Amino acid sequence: MSVKPVGLTKDAGFQIGVRRTLPVTQEQAWSYLISPEGLKSWLGDLPRLDLAVKRSYQTADGSTGEIRAAKPLQQLRLTWQPKDWDKPSTVQIRLIPGKEGRTTVSFHQEHLDGPQTRAQMKIRWEEVLDKMTEHFQKTN
């Protein structure tokens, strides 16, 4: 019997999920994520992201994708394909309300090509949450 690698799913390839609860409201978290500074931290250099479903985008570094779902203050789902990847992955960001003005920010990514990419994306999303935490520590 073989052991299934960590993060391998039956239908979505490898996946990774990273989340953190921050002392901010959903409105504050959402505003940051779609601001030029926030977009640069998680998606790439892009002056703005049109949140219309089926709207495509391209970052300054050549990453491309398409919006799949956008529910302001709650969820953003899109495809994301860095220029050196063979296939796109799917990234979902969820904002989960908590108590006393706290919000859990969740990044989930699927359709990754293997365990090495999964490990790289885990680091990336943790760094994004670190930057987001730092941003709010400076502004609060």
N, C-alpha and C positions, 0 to 999 in steps of 0.2 A: 504494500500500500504506500503510495507516495503522499508526501505532505504538501498541501496547497501552500504556495508562497503567500506571505502576508500582503494583503491588499488586492489580491486577485479575485475578481468576481466572475460569476458564470457568464454574464452578458455584457458587461461594460469594461472589460479589460482590467487593468490595474487602476485603483482609485486611492485617493488620500482625502482625509478630512481633518481640518484644524479649526479650533474655535477658542475664543477667549471672551470673557465677560468684562466689559469696560464700564466705568462710572459715567456713562453718557446716555442721552435719550436716543431713541431710534432716529429722530429727526437729525440730531447732531451726527450720528454715525453715517446716515445716508448722505447728508450734505457733504461730509468729508469724502466718502467713497466716489461720488460723482464730480467732485471738484477737480481742477487740473492737477493739484498736488496729490490728491488721493488717487486719481486715475494713474498718475505716473508711478505711484508706489505699488500698485497691484496689476495694472494692465500694460502700461507702457506710456511713452510720451504721446499724448493725445490731448488737444486743447479742450475737446468736449466729446461726450458720447451721446449720440442720438438714441434714446431709449425706446424707439419704436420697434416692435417685433418685425423680424426679417430685415432689419436695417444692418448693413455691413459696415465694418470699420477697418482701418489700417493704421497701425502706430508708426512712429518715426523709424523704428528699427525693423519694420517690415512684417511684424506680426499681424495676422488678419483674423477675422471672425465675423460672427453674425449674432445679433440679439435674438434670443429664443423666448424669453419671458422677462417682463419688467413690471413689478408691483411696487411702486414707490413706498419707501419706508419698510419694506418687508423682504423682497426677493429680487435678485437679478440673476438670470441664467443666460449664458452665451457660449458660443464656440470660441476657441482660442487656439491659434496655430502659429507658433513662432516660425520664422522663415526657414529654419533648418530642420523642422519636423516634417515627417512624411504625411501625417494625418492630424486633423484637429482633435483637441480634447474638449470636454464640456466642463465649464466652470460655473458653479452656483454659489452665490453669496446670499446668506439669509441673515436677517436681523431679528432676533428673538427678544421680545420685551421681558424685562425682569422687574424686580421690586426696586422701589426707591430710585427711579431714574437710571437704572442700569440696563444695559443691552448686551446680549451675547451676539458676537459677530462670528459667523460660521462660513468657512470656505470649504467647498467640497469639489473635487475634481475627479473626473472619470475619463475612460478611454485613453489611459496612458499606456505607453508601449512596453513598459517593463519595470522591474523593481528599482533599477537605477534612476529612471526618470521619476518614479514615485518618491524616492528619497530626496531628489533635487527639489521637487515641488513641495514636499513637506517643509524643507528649509525655507523655500521662497515664501510660503504662506505664513510661517512663523515670523519671518522678517517683516512681512507686511503688517502683521498684527503688532509687532514691536514698534514700527514707525507710527502706526495709528495711536498706540498708547502714548508714545513720546509727544505726538502732535497735541493730544488732549491734555497732557500734563503741562505743556507750555501755555495752552490757551485757557485753562481753567484756573 
